[in-house]
Amino acid sequence: MQTKYFGTSGIRGIVEKNLTPEFAIKIGLSYSRFLENNGNIALGSDQRFGSRVIKHSIISGLILGGINVIDLGIIPTPALCHYIKEFKLNGGIMITGSHTPPEITGIMFFQNDTGELRPKNEEKIEEIIIKEKYKRVPWNEIGKIEKDDDAIEIYIKNVLKNFGKKISLNEKIAIDCCNSPQSYALPRIIEEINGMPIILNGEIDGKFPGRDPYPRPENLGELCNIVKKEKAILGLACDGDGDRAIFVDENGNVLWGDITGAIFSEEELKKHNGGTIVCPINTSKIIEDVTHKFNGKIIFTKIGPPAIIEQVINNIDNVVFAFEETGKYIWKENILYGDPCYSLLKIIDIINSKGYLSEIVQSYAKYYRKKIALPIKEKDRKRILNEIEKKIIKKTKYLKIDKLDGFKIYLNENTWILLRPSGTEPVFRIYIEGKDEKEIEKILEEYVEKIKRII
């Protein structure tokens, strides 16, 4: 095991390798200790094969530590958050590999405010694991296990209630559910607003036969074609646990998360006459354009929901919206996590008032963006970063550099490149953005070669 268990979002691994049932029991005991061996939590899981094993192991650790567990079964991750909020629970755990390949399983921890565990609290749990500061309760204090099959109903009810007003869209909406548990909720939400859902990959399947669990533009060709063929007003694609939402306009064009985030940010800044937007360091410059235009401010964070939510909570009075470019959009009045059902209602409300998505997008400046991942060994992350600083950063001319999460190098007013190891997968990610497509392709090629040599 690594001495560092938590990545960008929870703990992830492969069941027969580094996320064993024995280790999952220790994680359950550690979370119990973190909650002072008392309280009630909800637990949900995705449909992955590995999740079946880890779920039962972690429940064993939780109840051995005195925690009462409400088993919600197979649900989308935002449904867990809504359940925590509805019943004012002490927290929750989601067993899911999220957007990663099918063989990977993960454990995500949520606090009583529906946000993921903050980085400082991750450190506390990690210390408990490493130093084995577990506490097993006596036989007559072992926690209870209950089952509740109503989590989806509660999810749908709360999304509609939290939205705060009735909307209707008597149009076709294409949804790619990614063989995830969002198949239980998204079609129902569309029907509730008089829409007509066209469902792709609606069968829940841990092998993900429809497509890769990561909703990248290159994986969404079928959805884009269906939108055009069926003359749907928009499309929406989820990831493997149903917390990301990538939208497709009525012409079958994929809107990456930064574009959608800018649309949502503009609406919230106009509604509140300013305010603060929270987003990670890899966000497009388009968000700077929007906040400057509509009297807003930005707080940049490390990549990943825990870091984003920490800043939302720290600035709760001023924050009007938070998001990350992977398709997680957060409104504090809903839950402190990505929620495709709520995001869908928001985008439909905007379409009703402003018109087609393709027309809305045209009002924003055009930035070109590339992102690639190079395979690395997880143990090499720190070494690679150290060598990049010595062999690349010190020899590069730049306007400024941000070392919040990896190295974000601002090469000129409109072009930046971000170099960082993934916190969830054994890859090194390179992001680049600029207004000149040929220029960024050339720069990216140069940096890829430099980093390959270091790897």
C-alpha positions in Angstrom: 0.0 0.0 0.0 1.1 3.6 -0.6 1.4 5.9 2.4 -0.9 8.3 0.6 -4.3 6.6 0.1 -6.5 9.5 -0.9 -6.4 10.8 -4.4 -8.3 13.7 -6.1 -11.6 12.2 -5.0 -11.6 9.5 -2.4 -9.6 6.2 -2.4 -9.4 4.1 -5.6 -7.8 0.8 -6.6 -8.3 -2.7 -8.0 -9.9 -5.2 -5.8 -7.4 -8.0 -6.2 -4.5 -5.7 -6.0 -4.4 -2.5 -3.9 -8.0 -2.2 -2.7 -8.5 -5.5 -0.9 -11.4 -6.5 1.3 -9.1 -6.5 4.3 -8.1 -3.0 3.6 -11.7 -1.9 3.1 -12.5 -3.2 6.6 -9.8 -0.9 7.9 -11.1 2.0 6.0 -14.6 1.4 7.5 -13.1 1.3 11.0 -11.1 4.5 10.3 -14.2 6.4 9.1 -16.0 5.1 12.2 -13.2 6.5 14.4 -13.3 9.8 12.5 -17.1 10.0 13.4 -16.1 9.2 17.1 -17.6 5.7 16.8 -21.2 7.0 16.8 -23.8 8.1 14.3 -25.8 7.2 11.2 -24.5 7.2 7.7 -25.9 6.2 4.3 -24.1 3.9 1.9 -24.6 3.5 -1.8 -22.7 1.7 -4.6 -22.4 1.7 -8.3 -22.9 -1.4 -10.5 -19.2 -2.4 -10.8 -18.2 -6.0 -10.0 -15.5 -4.8 -7.5 -18.1 -2.6 -5.7 -19.9 -5.8 -4.6 -16.9 -6.9 -2.6 -15.8 -3.6 -1.2 -19.3 -2.7 -0.1 -19.7 -5.6 2.2 -16.2 -5.3 3.6 -16.5 -1.6 4.4 -19.9 -2.2 6.1 -18.2 -4.7 8.3 -15.7 -2.1 9.4 -18.3 0.6 9.9 -20.6 -1.5 12.2 -17.6 -2.9 14.1 -16.8 0.7 14.8 -20.3 1.4 16.1 -21.7 3.2 13.1 -25.3 2.5 11.9 -25.4 2.0 8.2 -28.4 2.6 5.9 -27.8 0.6 2.7 -29.3 2.4 -0.3 -28.3 -0.2 -2.8 -27.2 0.7 -6.4 -27.8 4.4 -6.8 -26.2 7.4 -8.6 -23.8 9.3 -6.3 -26.0 12.5 -6.1 -28.9 10.4 -4.7 -26.7 9.6 -1.8 -26.1 13.3 -1.1 -29.8 14.1 -1.3 -30.5 11.2 1.2 -27.9 12.6 3.7 -29.5 16.0 3.4 -33.1 14.7 3.7 -32.5 12.7 6.9 -29.7 14.9 8.4 -27.3 12.0 8.6 -23.7 12.2 10.0 -22.3 11.4 6.6 -22.2 8.9 3.8 -20.0 6.6 1.7 -20.3 5.8 -2.0 -18.6 2.7 -3.4 -17.8 3.7 -7.0 -15.0 3.9 -9.6 -16.9 6.9 -11.0 -15.5 7.7 -14.5 -12.5 5.3 -14.4 -12.3 2.0 -16.3 -14.5 -0.9 -15.1 -11.8 -2.8 -13.2 -11.3 0.2 -10.8 -13.4 0.5 -7.7 -13.3 3.4 -5.3 -14.6 4.7 -1.9 -15.9 8.3 -1.7 -16.6 9.9 1.7 -19.3 12.6 2.3 -19.8 14.9 5.2 -23.1 15.8 6.8 -23.4 18.9 4.5 -23.4 16.7 1.4 -19.9 17.7 0.3 -17.0 15.3 -0.1 -14.6 15.0 2.8 -12.4 18.0 3.0 -8.6 17.6 2.5 -7.9 18.1 6.3 -10.4 15.4 7.2 -8.9 13.1 4.6 -5.6 13.6 6.4 -7.2 12.6 9.7 -8.6 9.4 8.3 -5.3 8.6 6.6 -3.5 9.0 9.9 -6.0 6.6 11.6 -5.3 4.1 8.8 -1.5 4.4 8.9 -1.2 4.4 12.7 -4.0 1.9 13.1 -5.8 4.1 15.6 -9.0 2.0 15.2 -11.6 1.5 17.9 -13.7 -1.7 17.9 -16.8 -1.4 20.0 -18.0 -4.2 22.3 -20.2 -6.9 20.9 -23.4 -5.3 22.2 -22.6 -1.9 20.7 -22.0 -3.1 17.1 -23.9 -0.9 14.6 -27.1 -1.7 12.8 -27.6 -2.3 9.1 -30.9 -1.1 7.5 -32.0 -1.1 3.9 -33.9 1.7 2.2 -35.1 1.3 -1.4 -36.6 4.9 -1.5 -33.4 6.8 -2.3 -34.3 7.4 -5.9 -37.7 8.7 -5.1 -36.2 11.0 -2.5 -33.7 12.2 -5.0 -36.2 13.0 -7.7 -38.5 14.7 -5.2 -35.8 16.9 -3.7 -34.3 17.9 -7.1 -37.7 19.2 -8.2 -38.3 20.9 -4.8 -34.9 22.5 -4.7 -35.2 23.9 -8.1 -38.0 26.1 -6.7 -40.2 26.6 -9.7 -42.2 24.6 -12.3 -40.8 24.4 -15.8 -41.9 22.5 -18.8 -40.3 21.5 -22.0 -42.4 19.5 -24.4 -39.4 18.4 -26.5 -37.2 15.3 -27.0 -34.1 15.1 -24.8 -31.5 12.5 -25.5 -29.7 11.0 -22.5 -26.7 8.7 -22.5 -26.9 7.1 -19.1 -23.6 5.2 -19.5 -25.1 2.0 -18.1 -25.1 3.8 -14.8 -27.7 4.2 -12.0 -28.7 7.5 -13.4 -31.0 5.4 -15.6 -33.2 5.3 -12.6 -33.5 9.0 -12.2 -32.8 11.1 -15.3 -35.6 9.8 -17.5 -38.1 10.3 -14.7 -37.0 14.0 -14.3 -37.5 14.6 -18.0 -41.0 13.0 -17.8 -41.8 15.2 -14.8 -41.3 18.3 -16.9 -43.3 16.9 -19.8 -40.2 16.1 -21.9 -39.7 13.0 -24.0 -36.5 11.1 -23.0 -34.6 9.2 -25.6 -32.4 6.8 -23.7 -29.0 5.4 -24.7 -27.1 2.9 -22.6 -29.9 2.7 -20.1 -29.2 -0.9 -18.9 -27.3 -0.9 -15.6 -24.1 -2.9 -16.3 -20.7 -3.0 -14.6 -18.9 -3.9 -17.8 -20.0 -0.6 -19.4 -20.8 -2.2 -22.8 -22.2 1.0 -24.3 -19.0 3.2 -24.0 -16.1 4.2 -21.8 -17.4 5.5 -18.4 -15.6 8.9 -19.0 -17.9 11.1 -21.0 -15.3 12.6 -23.4 -16.4 14.2 -26.7 -14.7 11.3 -28.6 -17.0 8.8 -26.7 -20.2 10.6 -27.4 -20.6 10.1 -31.2 -23.7 8.0 -30.8 -25.4 10.5 -28.6 -24.6 13.4 -31.0 -26.0 11.4 -33.9 -29.2 10.6 -32.0 -29.7 14.2 -31.1 -29.6 15.2 -34.8 -31.6 12.2 -36.0 -34.4 12.6 -33.5 -34.3 16.4 -33.6 -33.9 16.6 -29.8 -33.5 20.0 -28.3 -30.4 18.8 -26.4 -28.4 15.8 -25.2 -26.8 14.9 -21.9 -24.2 12.3 -21.1 -23.3 10.9 -17.7 -20.3 9.1 -16.3 -20.1 5.7 -14.6 -21.7 6.8 -11.3 -24.0 9.5 -12.6 -22.6 12.7 -11.1 -21.2 14.3 -14.3 -23.2 16.0 -17.0 -21.8 16.8 -20.4 -24.3 18.5 -22.7 -24.8 18.3 -26.4 -26.5 21.1 -28.3 -29.4 20.7 -30.8 -26.9 20.3 -33.7 -25.1 17.4 -32.1 -22.1 19.4 -30.9 -20.5 18.5 -27.5 -20.2 21.4 -25.1 -17.3 20.7 -22.8 -17.8 21.5 -19.1 -16.1 24.9 -19.2 -18.6 26.2 -21.8 -21.5 24.9 -19.8 -19.9 26.2 -16.6 -19.6 29.7 -18.2 -23.3 29.6 -19.2 -24.4 28.7 -15.6 -21.9 31.2 -14.1 -23.3 34.1 -16.2 -26.9 33.2 -15.1 -26.0 33.2 -11.5 -23.8 36.3 -11.6 -26.6 38.2 -13.4 -29.2 36.9 -10.9 -27.1 37.9 -7.8 -25.6 41.1 -9.3 -22.1 39.6 -8.9 -20.7 37.0 -6.6 -17.9 34.4 -6.5 -17.4 31.5 -8.8 -15.3 28.6 -7.5 -13.5 26.3 -10.1 -10.3 24.3 -10.4 -7.0 25.5 -11.8 -7.5 23.7 -15.1 -10.6 25.8 -16.0 -10.7 27.7 -19.3 -10.0 31.4 -19.5 -13.6 31.7 -20.7 -14.6 31.9 -17.0 -12.4 34.9 -16.5 -14.1 36.6 -19.4 -17.5 35.9 -17.9 -16.7 37.0 -14.4 -15.1 40.3 -15.6 -18.1 41.1 -17.7 -20.7 40.4 -15.0 -19.0 41.8 -11.9 -17.9 38.5 -10.4 -14.8 37.1 -8.8 -13.1 33.7 -9.2 -11.5 31.4 -6.6 -9.3 28.8 -8.3 -8.7 25.5 -6.4 -6.8 22.3 -6.8 -8.5 19.8 -9.0 -11.2 17.6 -7.5 -14.5 18.2 -5.6 -13.0 18.1 -2.1 -10.8 21.2 -2.8 -13.7 22.9 -4.6 -16.2 22.3 -1.8 -13.7 23.5 0.8 -13.6 26.9 -0.9 -17.4 27.0 -1.3 -17.8 26.4 2.5 -15.1 28.9 3.4 -16.8 31.6 1.2 -20.4 30.4 1.6 -22.0 33.9 1.7 -20.4 35.0 -1.5 -20.3 31.9 -3.7 -23.1 31.7 -6.2 -21.9 28.7 -8.3 -19.0 26.2 -8.5 -18.0 23.7 -11.2 -15.3 21.7 -12.8 -14.7 21.2 -16.5 -15.4 17.4 -16.3 -19.1 18.2 -16.0 -19.8 18.7 -12.2 -21.9 21.7 -11.5 -22.7 22.8 -7.9 -25.4 25.1 -6.5 -25.2 25.4 -2.8 -29.0 25.5 -2.5 -29.2 21.9 -4.0 -26.3 19.8 -2.8 -22.6 20.4 -2.5 -21.8 17.9 -5.4 -22.4 17.4 -9.1 -26.0 16.5 -10.0 -27.0 15.9 -13.6 -30.8 16.0 -12.8 -30.5 19.5 -11.2 -28.1 20.6 -14.0 -30.6 19.5 -16.6 -33.4 21.6 -15.1 -31.1 24.6 -15.0 -30.0 24.3 -18.7 -33.7 23.8 -19.7 -34.7 26.9 -17.8 -32.0 28.8 -19.7 -33.1 27.4 -23.1 -36.7 28.4 -22.3 -35.6 32.0 -21.7 -32.7 32.4 -24.2 -33.1 29.9 -27.0 -31.1 27.1 -28.5 -27.8 26.1 -26.9 -25.9 26.6 -30.1 -27.0 30.3 -30.2 -26.0 30.9 -26.6 -22.5 29.4 -27.1 -21.8 31.8 -30.0 -21.8 34.7 -27.6 -18.6 33.5 -26.0 -15.0 33.9 -27.2 -13.5 30.8 -28.9 -10.7 29.0 -27.1 -9.1 25.8 -28.3 -8.3 23.2 -25.8 -6.3 19.9 -25.8 -5.9 17.4 -23.0 -3.8 14.2 -23.1 -2.7 11.6 -20.5 0.7 9.9 -20.4 0.9 6.6 -18.5 3.2 6.7 -15.4 3.8 4.7 -12.3 2.0 6.1 -9.3 5.2 6.1 -7.2 6.9 8.3 -9.8 4.5 11.3 -9.4 6.8 13.4 -7.1 9.9 12.5 -9.0 8.4 13.6 -12.3 7.2 16.9 -10.9 10.7 17.6 -9.4 12.4 16.9 -12.7 9.9 19.1 -14.6 10.7 22.0 -12.4 14.5 21.5 -12.9 14.5 20.6 -16.6 11.5 22.5 -18.0 10.2 25.3 -15.8 13.6 26.9 -15.2 14.3 27.0 -18.9 10.9 28.4 -20.0 9.9 32.0 -20.6 6.5 32.8 -19.3 4.2 35.6 -18.1 3.5 33.9 -14.7 3.3 30.4 -13.2 0.8 29.0 -10.7 2.0 26.0 -8.5 -1.3 25.4 -6.8 -1.7 22.0 -8.4 1.2 20.9 -10.6 2.5 23.7 -12.8 0.2 26.0 -14.7 2.3 28.1 -17.0 0.8 31.2 -18.6 2.8 31.5 -21.8 1.1 34.6 -23.1 -2.2 36.5 -22.4 -4.3 33.8 -24.1 -2.3 30.6 -23.8 -1.6 28.4 -20.8 -0.4 24.9 -20.2 -1.0 22.8 -17.1 1.3 19.9 -16.1 0.2 17.6 -13.3 -0.1 14.0 -12.3 -3.7 12.6 -12.0 -4.9 12.1 -8.5 -7.2 9.2 -9.5 -5.3 7.3 -12.2 -1.7 6.3 -13.0 -1.3 9.0 -15.7 0.3 12.4 -16.1 -2.1 14.9 -17.6 -1.2 17.8 -19.8 -3.8 20.5 -20.5 -3.3 23.4 -22.9 -5.6 26.2 -24.1 -5.3 29.2 -26.4 -6.9 31.1 -29.2 -4.6 29.8 -31.9 -5.3 26.1 -32.6 -2.1 25.5 -34.6 0.0 27.2 -32.0 -1.3 25.1 -29.1 -0.9 21.9 -31.0 2.8 22.8 -31.7 3.4 23.7 -28.0 1.7 20.6 -26.8 3.8 18.4 -29.1 7.0 20.0 -27.6 5.9 19.5 -24.0 4.8 15.9 -24.6 8.2 15.0 -25.9 9.9 16.7 -23.0 7.8 15.0 -20.4 8.0 11.6 -22.1 11.8 11.9 -21.7 11.4 12.7 -18.0 9.0 9.8 -17.5 
